[in-house]
Amino acid sequence: MEEESKKQDWDNVELYVDGHPSTQDEIAAICRVSEEYSYMADFVIDDEGFLKEIRYDRILITE
């Protein structure tokens, strides 16, 4: 029973793109391959060690 209560609740994980709230579908669409830029995910954990937010920020690809 205790193990069950420690599982991640994915429904409560907030998603952001460039600082704005987003959805899984929007993130899938923008994370397609591009020659100029890509997105880097930042995983934010709460005080209890659970995933709280995933933030995607655009990064410039340079050679």
N, C-alpha and C positions, 0 to 999 in steps of 0.2 A: 504494500500500500504506500509506504513512504517513497519507494522508487517512482511510482506513478506520479506523485505530486511534484517531483523534481524534473519532469520532462519539460522541454521547451514548448511554450504556447505560441505557435507561429502566427496565430490570428492577432496577437497583440504586438507584433513587430512592425514598427513604422518604417516606411520606405520614403526616401528623399532623393531627388536629382537636382544637383546644383542649388541645394538649400530649400527646394520647394517640395511639398508633399507629392508623392507619386504612387502609381500602381504597378503591379507586376507586369502587366501588359505594356505599359509605357516604358518601363525599364528594358524589357526585352526588345522593343522597337528601337530604342536609341543606342543600345549596346552592340549594334551590328558593326561589322568591320568598316573602318574608315581609314583613308590614307593620311588624313590631317590630324585627327584626334581620336581619343579613346576615353573610357570612363574607368576610374579607380574606385573600388568599393572600400568603405571604412566601416568596420563593424563596431557598434557602440554597445557596451555591456553595462547592465545595471549593478547596483551594490551587492546583489545576491549571486552574480555571475551569469545571469541570463541575458541573452541577446535582446536588446531593447530597440535598436535602430540599425538600419543599413543605409548608409549615405553614399551615393554615387556622385563623384565630382569629375567634370571633364578635365582631361589633361591633354596637352599638346604633344604630338609625336614629332621628335626632331631626330635628325641623323647625326 
